[in-house]
Amino acid sequence: MGRKEFISDGLRLDGRRPKELRRMRSQIGVLQSADGSAMFQMGNTQAPQFGAAPHRLAAAATAARPQVLASVFGPREVEVRSQLKTDRAIVKCEYAMAAFSTGERRRRGKSDRRSTELSSVIRNTLEQTIQLEEYARSQIDVYVQVLQADGGTRCACINAAMLALADAGIKLRDTVAACAAGYLASTPLLDMNYEEDSAGGPDVAVAYQPGLDKIVLLQMDGRLAAEAFDECVQLAVQGCREVAAAMRKALVGHTKALMAAGGGAAGGGRG
Protein backbone atom coordinates (compact mmCIF):
# COMPACT_ATOMS: atom_id res chain seq x y z
CA MET A 1 0.00 0.00 0.00
CA GLY A 2 1.39 3.40 -0.99
CA ARG A 3 2.00 6.22 1.40
CA LYS A 4 -1.10 8.31 2.08
CA GLU A 5 -1.12 11.82 0.63
CA PHE A 6 -2.35 14.29 3.20
CA ILE A 7 -2.33 17.20 0.73
CA SER A 8 -3.51 16.92 -2.85
CA ASP A 9 -4.14 19.81 -5.24
CA GLY A 10 -3.65 22.23 -2.36
CA LEU A 11 -6.34 20.63 -0.19
CA ARG A 12 -6.26 18.33 2.80
CA LEU A 13 -8.26 15.11 3.15
CA ASP A 14 -11.17 16.89 4.83
CA GLY A 15 -11.34 19.60 2.15
CA ARG A 16 -9.53 22.35 4.04
CA ARG A 17 -6.55 24.36 2.89
CA PRO A 18 -3.32 24.01 4.93
CA LYS A 19 -3.89 27.24 6.90
CA GLU A 20 -7.62 26.79 7.46
CA LEU A 21 -9.39 26.04 10.75
CA ARG A 22 -12.23 23.60 11.17
CA ARG A 23 -15.60 25.21 11.75
CA MET A 24 -16.21 26.15 15.40
CA ARG A 25 -19.45 25.79 17.31
CA SER A 26 -20.12 26.73 20.91
CA GLN A 27 -22.95 26.81 23.38
CA ILE A 28 -22.74 28.82 26.59
CA GLY A 29 -24.69 28.26 29.80
CA VAL A 30 -25.56 24.65 29.07
CA LEU A 31 -25.61 23.39 32.70
CA GLN A 32 -27.99 24.86 35.25
CA SER A 33 -26.10 23.27 38.16
CA ALA A 34 -22.81 25.07 37.40
CA ASP A 35 -21.83 28.69 37.99
CA GLY A 36 -20.61 28.73 34.39
CA SER A 37 -20.56 26.18 31.58
CA ALA A 38 -19.91 25.84 27.88
CA MET A 39 -19.74 23.33 25.06
CA PHE A 40 -17.04 23.79 22.42
CA GLN A 41 -16.88 21.82 19.19
CA MET A 42 -14.85 21.92 16.01
CA GLY A 43 -16.08 20.32 12.80
CA ASN A 44 -15.28 20.36 9.10
CA THR A 45 -14.66 23.85 7.81
CA GLN A 46 -16.55 23.28 4.61
CA ALA A 47 -18.43 20.65 2.65
CA PRO A 48 -16.33 18.83 0.04
CA GLN A 49 -16.41 20.46 -3.37
CA PHE A 50 -18.39 18.85 -6.16
CA GLY A 51 -16.16 16.47 -8.05
CA ALA A 52 -13.79 15.94 -5.11
CA ALA A 53 -11.77 12.74 -5.07
CA PRO A 54 -13.52 9.75 -3.42
CA HIS A 55 -10.91 9.50 -0.63
CA ARG A 56 -11.52 13.14 0.28
CA LEU A 57 -15.30 12.70 0.25
CA ALA A 58 -15.01 9.68 2.54
CA ALA A 59 -12.66 11.47 4.93
CA ALA A 60 -14.96 14.46 5.22
CA ALA A 61 -18.04 12.30 5.72
CA THR A 62 -16.52 10.26 8.54
CA ALA A 63 -14.44 12.96 10.24
CA ALA A 64 -14.92 13.14 13.98
CA ARG A 65 -15.43 16.45 15.72
CA PRO A 66 -13.76 17.19 19.05
CA GLN A 67 -16.55 18.08 21.46
CA VAL A 68 -15.79 19.30 24.97
CA LEU A 69 -18.01 20.23 27.90
CA ALA A 70 -16.58 22.55 30.57
CA SER A 71 -18.14 23.62 33.86
CA VAL A 72 -16.99 26.10 36.52
CA PHE A 73 -17.91 26.19 40.20
CA GLY A 74 -16.90 29.14 42.32
CA PRO A 75 -15.33 31.24 43.56
CA ARG A 76 -16.13 29.38 46.76
CA GLU A 77 -14.60 28.46 50.09
CA VAL A 78 -11.35 26.51 49.92
CA GLU A 79 -12.02 22.87 50.72
CA VAL A 80 -8.55 22.03 52.08
CA ARG A 81 -7.57 24.79 54.49
CA SER A 82 -3.84 24.10 54.12
CA GLN A 83 -4.11 25.06 50.43
CA LEU A 84 -5.68 28.47 51.14
CA LYS A 85 -3.83 31.49 49.69
CA THR A 86 -4.35 34.79 51.45
CA ASP A 87 -3.46 36.88 48.39
CA ARG A 88 -5.16 34.98 45.56
CA ALA A 89 -7.53 32.22 44.58
CA ILE A 90 -6.46 28.66 43.87
CA VAL A 91 -7.63 26.90 40.72
CA LYS A 92 -8.51 23.22 40.65
CA CYS A 93 -8.89 21.55 37.28
CA GLU A 94 -10.05 18.06 36.40
CA TYR A 95 -9.85 16.67 32.86
CA ALA A 96 -11.64 13.49 31.84
CA MET A 97 -12.55 11.62 28.67
CA ALA A 98 -15.92 9.96 28.35
CA ALA A 99 -15.59 6.22 27.80
CA PHE A 100 -17.40 6.60 24.46
CA SER A 101 -15.29 9.56 23.26
CA THR A 102 -13.00 7.57 20.95
CA GLY A 103 -13.50 4.77 18.49
CA GLU A 104 -11.08 2.68 20.53
CA ARG A 105 -13.55 2.57 23.43
CA ARG A 106 -10.73 2.73 25.92
CA ARG A 107 -11.74 3.63 29.45
CA ARG A 108 -9.59 6.27 31.10
CA GLY A 109 -9.60 6.66 34.86
CA LYS A 110 -8.97 9.75 36.94
CA SER A 111 -5.47 8.48 37.70
CA ASP A 112 -4.52 8.18 34.02
CA ARG A 113 -1.18 9.92 33.50
CA ARG A 114 -2.24 11.81 30.37
CA SER A 115 -5.39 13.04 32.11
CA THR A 116 -3.25 14.33 34.98
CA GLU A 117 -0.88 16.04 32.55
CA LEU A 118 -3.68 17.72 30.62
CA SER A 119 -5.39 18.82 33.84
CA SER A 120 -2.14 20.56 34.78
CA VAL A 121 -1.74 22.16 31.33
CA ILE A 122 -5.28 23.55 31.40
CA ARG A 123 -4.94 24.76 35.00
CA ASN A 124 -1.63 26.54 34.33
CA THR A 125 -3.13 28.28 31.29
CA LEU A 126 -6.19 29.42 33.22
CA GLU A 127 -4.12 30.62 36.19
CA GLN A 128 -2.35 33.04 33.84
CA THR A 129 -5.72 34.27 32.55
CA ILE A 130 -7.87 34.66 35.69
CA GLN A 131 -7.40 37.73 37.91
CA LEU A 132 -6.64 35.48 40.86
CA GLU A 133 -5.89 38.38 43.19
CA GLU A 134 -9.56 39.43 42.94
CA TYR A 135 -10.63 36.19 44.64
CA ALA A 136 -8.22 35.84 47.56
CA ARG A 137 -8.87 33.02 50.03
CA SER A 138 -11.19 31.23 47.60
CA GLN A 139 -11.22 28.30 45.21
CA ILE A 140 -12.33 28.04 41.57
CA ASP A 141 -13.08 24.54 40.25
CA VAL A 142 -12.96 23.79 36.53
CA TYR A 143 -14.16 20.46 35.14
CA VAL A 144 -13.50 19.56 31.51
CA GLN A 145 -14.92 16.45 29.87
CA VAL A 146 -14.20 15.28 26.34
CA LEU A 147 -17.39 13.89 24.84
CA GLN A 148 -15.89 13.19 21.42
CA ALA A 149 -12.16 13.09 20.73
CA ASP A 150 -10.29 14.13 17.61
CA GLY A 151 -7.12 16.05 16.81
CA GLY A 152 -6.90 19.29 18.80
CA THR A 153 -8.65 18.01 21.92
CA ARG A 154 -6.18 19.74 24.28
CA CYS A 155 -6.85 23.11 22.65
CA ALA A 156 -10.61 22.53 22.56
CA CYS A 157 -10.52 21.92 26.34
CA ILE A 158 -8.84 25.28 26.98
CA ASN A 159 -11.34 27.05 24.73
CA ALA A 160 -14.33 25.41 26.43
CA ALA A 161 -12.92 26.31 29.86
CA MET A 162 -12.41 29.93 28.77
CA LEU A 163 -16.07 30.21 27.72
CA ALA A 164 -17.25 28.61 30.96
CA LEU A 165 -15.19 31.04 33.06
CA ALA A 166 -16.68 33.98 31.17
CA ASP A 167 -20.16 32.52 31.69
CA ALA A 168 -19.46 32.31 35.43
CA GLY A 169 -18.56 35.99 35.52
CA ILE A 170 -14.96 35.33 36.57
CA LYS A 171 -12.72 38.37 36.05
CA LEU A 172 -10.10 37.68 33.38
CA ARG A 173 -6.93 39.48 32.32
CA ASP A 174 -7.78 38.79 28.68
CA THR A 175 -9.47 36.26 26.46
CA VAL A 176 -7.34 33.16 26.04
CA ALA A 177 -7.64 30.98 22.95
CA ALA A 178 -5.80 27.81 22.03
CA CYS A 179 -4.89 26.28 18.69
CA ALA A 180 -2.28 23.89 17.32
CA ALA A 181 -0.30 23.63 14.11
CA GLY A 182 1.51 20.58 12.79
CA TYR A 183 4.02 19.75 10.09
CA LEU A 184 3.31 17.08 7.48
CA ALA A 185 4.67 16.58 3.98
CA SER A 186 6.99 19.56 4.55
CA THR A 187 3.92 21.76 5.01
CA PRO A 188 2.64 23.58 8.13
CA LEU A 189 -0.96 22.55 8.82
CA LEU A 190 -3.30 24.50 11.06
CA ASP A 191 -5.64 22.66 13.43
CA MET A 192 -4.89 19.06 12.49
CA ASN A 193 -7.66 16.49 12.68
CA TYR A 194 -7.23 13.00 14.14
CA GLU A 195 -6.04 11.38 10.90
CA GLU A 196 -3.38 14.04 10.38
CA ASP A 197 -2.38 14.03 14.04
CA SER A 198 -2.02 10.23 13.98
CA ALA A 199 0.44 10.38 11.07
CA GLY A 200 3.23 10.94 13.57
CA GLY A 201 4.39 14.38 12.50
CA PRO A 202 5.37 17.05 15.02
CA ASP A 203 2.86 19.61 16.23
CA VAL A 204 2.92 22.77 18.31
CA ALA A 205 0.08 23.75 20.67
CA VAL A 206 -0.28 27.41 21.64
CA ALA A 207 -2.56 29.28 24.04
CA TYR A 208 -2.55 33.00 23.34
CA GLN A 209 -4.01 36.16 24.85
CA PRO A 210 -4.68 38.44 21.85
CA GLY A 211 -5.33 41.65 23.79
CA LEU A 212 -2.03 41.34 25.65
CA ASP A 213 -0.24 39.75 22.67
CA LYS A 214 1.05 37.09 25.04
CA ILE A 215 1.68 33.36 24.60
CA VAL A 216 0.77 31.57 27.84
CA LEU A 217 1.20 27.98 26.63
CA LEU A 218 3.69 26.57 24.15
CA GLN A 219 4.04 22.81 23.83
CA MET A 220 5.68 20.79 21.07
CA ASP A 221 5.26 17.08 20.43
CA GLY A 222 8.05 15.71 18.24
CA ARG A 223 11.02 17.53 16.74
CA LEU A 224 11.15 20.42 14.29
CA ALA A 225 13.92 22.43 12.68
CA ALA A 226 14.08 26.00 14.00
CA GLU A 227 12.60 27.52 10.83
CA ALA A 228 9.71 25.04 10.70
CA PHE A 229 9.09 25.53 14.42
CA ASP A 230 8.78 29.30 13.94
CA GLU A 231 6.37 28.74 11.05
CA CYS A 232 4.17 26.48 13.16
CA VAL A 233 4.15 28.87 16.12
CA GLN A 234 3.17 31.81 13.92
CA LEU A 235 0.46 29.73 12.25
CA ALA A 236 -0.89 28.54 15.61
CA VAL A 237 -1.01 32.14 16.92
CA GLN A 238 -2.91 33.13 13.78
CA GLY A 239 -5.35 30.32 14.53
CA CYS A 240 -5.67 31.50 18.15
CA ARG A 241 -6.67 34.97 16.94
CA GLU A 242 -9.41 33.45 14.79
CA VAL A 243 -10.61 31.25 17.65
CA ALA A 244 -10.62 34.23 20.04
CA ALA A 245 -12.71 36.27 17.60
CA ALA A 246 -15.21 33.41 17.28
CA MET A 247 -15.44 33.02 21.06
CA ARG A 248 -15.99 36.75 21.57
CA LYS A 249 -18.79 36.63 19.00
CA ALA A 250 -20.37 33.68 20.81
CA LEU A 251 -20.16 35.49 24.17
CA VAL A 252 -21.71 38.66 22.75
CA GLY A 253 -24.50 36.60 21.21
CA HIS A 254 -25.10 34.81 24.50
CA THR A 255 -25.24 38.10 26.42
CA LYS A 256 -27.70 39.58 23.94
CA ALA A 257 -29.88 36.47 24.21
CA LEU A 258 -29.92 36.79 28.00
CA MET A 259 -30.85 40.45 27.79
CA ALA A 260 -33.62 39.71 25.32
CA ALA A 261 -34.94 37.03 27.68
CA GLY A 262 -35.21 39.54 30.49
CA GLY A 263 -31.75 39.50 32.03
CA GLY A 264 -31.74 35.85 33.14
CA ALA A 265 -28.52 34.75 34.74
CA ALA A 266 -25.92 32.82 32.80
CA GLY A 267 -24.94 29.24 33.54
CA GLY A 268 -26.19 28.04 36.88
CA GLY A 269 -27.98 31.24 37.82
CA ARG A 270 -25.17 33.61 38.76
CA GLY A 271 -25.96 37.25 38.18
N, C-alpha and C positions, 0 to 999 in steps of 0.2 A: 504494500500500500504506500502510495506516495505521500510526501509531507504535505500537511494541510496548509493552504494559503489563507492567511488571515486578512489579507488586503488584496483585492482584485478590482482593477479599473477604478482605483481611488476610493473604493468603499470597503467597509468591514463586513463580516458575515451577517450582522444584524441590520445592515443598510445604512449605518452611520459613516460619516467621514472621520478621519483620524482624530480631529480636534473637536468632535461633537459630543455633547453630553446626552445621556438617555433622558427621556421626558420625566419630569418630577411631578409628583402628586403629594399633597399633604392635607391632613385634616387636623384641626386644632380643637381641644376641648372635648375629646372623645370619651373620657371616663369621668363620671360624676363623683366617684369616690376619691379622686385625687385632687390636690390643689392646682395642678396643671398637668396637661397630657397632650400628646400629639402622635399622629401616625405619619410616617414618612416613607414614600415609595418611589422607586425609580423604575421606569419601563422603557420600552423601545422609543427612540426619539421620533421615528417616523415609520409609516407603513412601507413595505418594500415597493420599489417602483415596478410598474408594469413591464413585463419582459425580463425581470431579474432572473438570475441563474437559479436553478432548482435548489442548490445547496444553500443559497442565501435565503430563499423563501422558507425553507424548512427551519433554518436557524432562527429566523425572526418569529416564526409561528410558535416555536417551542421554547423561546427564551424565557428564563425565569426573571422575576422582578424582586429585588431585595425589598422587603417590607418590614418595617421596624415600628414597634409601639414603645413609647417612652412615657413615664409618669413621674411626677415630682410631688413630694410630700414635705411640707415645711415652708419657712423656717419653723422649727419646733424645739422643744427642750431636748438637750443632749441626753441620750439614753445611758451612756457610760460616763459617769462623772469625771473619771480620770482623763478622758479625752477632751474635756471642755477647754476652749480657748477664750481667754478673757478679752482678746482684741479682735477676734474674727469668728466667723462661722466655720464649722467643719462640714465637709461634703462626703457623703457616703454614696457609693455607686455600685450597683449590681447589674451585671450583664448575664443574659441567659439566652440560649437558643431553644425554641420549641422543638420537641422531638420530631415533629413532622416538617421542620423547616427545610430539610435537604432531601434530595432523592435517595441518599444513602440510608436514611432512617436511623442514623446513629443517635443514641441518647447521650446527652452531655449533662453531667451533674454539676452542682455548684462548685465542687472542688476541682473541676477540670482546669488544667494549667492555662490553656488559651483563654478560657473565660475569665480567669483571674487577671491575666495580662491585659485583656481588653477592658476590663473594669477599671484597671489602673490608668490606662491610656485615656479613657473617657473622663475619668475623674480629674486627672491632671489638666486636661484641656479646659474643663469647666471651671476649675479653680482659678485659672488665669483669666476667666471671662466674667465670673460673678464678682460683684463688689462685696467681698466677704466681710470687710470691715463694717458694713452697714448692718450686719446680723451677728454681732458679737454674742458669745455665750449661747449660740444656738446651733442646730443641726439641719442640714438640707439633704434629703434622701432622693436619689435618682435611680429609677429602675428602668432598664432597657431590655426589651425582649425581641429577638429576631423571629418573626413569624414565617418569613420565607427568605432563604439565603441565596445570594448570588454574588458576583464580584462587586466589591465596593461596600460590603456590609459594615466594616469598621467606620467608614465615613458616614454611611446612612445613620448609624447609631448616634454619632455626634450631632448630626443635623436634627434628628428627632428629639434628642435631649435639649438642644437649643430652643426649639419651638415649645417644648413643654415648660421650660424655665420661663420663657416669655409669657406663656399662658398663665403661669402661677403668679405673675407679677413680680418676679425676682429682679432686683436691680442689676443691670449688666454694664460692664465697661464698654462693650461693643457687641454687635452681632458676631457670632463665630460660625464659619461654614467650613465644611471639610470636603475634600475631593482627592482623588488619586490619579496618577498618570503612570503608564507602563511603557515598556520598550519591547516591541516585537518586530521582526523582519526589518531591523534597522530603522524603525519608525516610531516616534513617540505617539502613544495612544491615550487619549483622555477617557477616564471613567470606564475601565475595562469591565466587561461582563465575565461571567463564570468561565466560559469556554476560553476566552483570551487569558484570563488570570491563571487558568489551569495549565497553560502551555509552558509554564516554567520560566518565563521571562521576568526580569526585575521590574519592580514598581515602587513608586514613591507616593506616600500618603501625606497630605498637608492639611492642617487646620489653620485658618487665616481669619484675622479680624480686619475687614476692609476699611473701616473708618480710621483705625489706628495704623493701618498698613503694617501689620505685625503677624509674623508666623508664630503660632503657639504650639504647633506639633509638626514634626518632620521625621518621618520614619521611612526607611528603605528596606525592602526585602530583595535580596540578591545583590549583584555587583554591577556597577555602571562606570564607564569612563567619565572623567570630569565633565567633558562637554555634553555628553548625553544626559548626565545627572542634572546639569543646569537647565537643559531643555525641558526635562520632565518636571522639575520644580516650577519653572515659569508657566508651563502648561497647566499644572495642578492649581497654581494660584489663580490663573485665568478662570479655571473651572470653579474655584471657590467664589470668585466674584459673581459668577452667573448664578451659583446656588444661593448665595446671600441675597441677591436681587429677587430671586423667586420666593425665598422665605419671607422677605420683607413684604412682598406683594400678598402672600398668604396671610400674614399677620394683620395687615391693613384690612384685607377682606373680612377676616374674622371679627375684627373690632367693629367694622361697619355693620356686620350682621347682628352683633350683640346690641349695638345702638338702635338698629331698626326694630329689634325685638323688645325694646323697652329697657335696655341697660342691664340685661341679665348678666350674672357673673360668669366669668370664664371657668373652664375646667370643672373642679369640684365645688364651685360656689363661692370662690374668693372674690371679693370686690376689688 
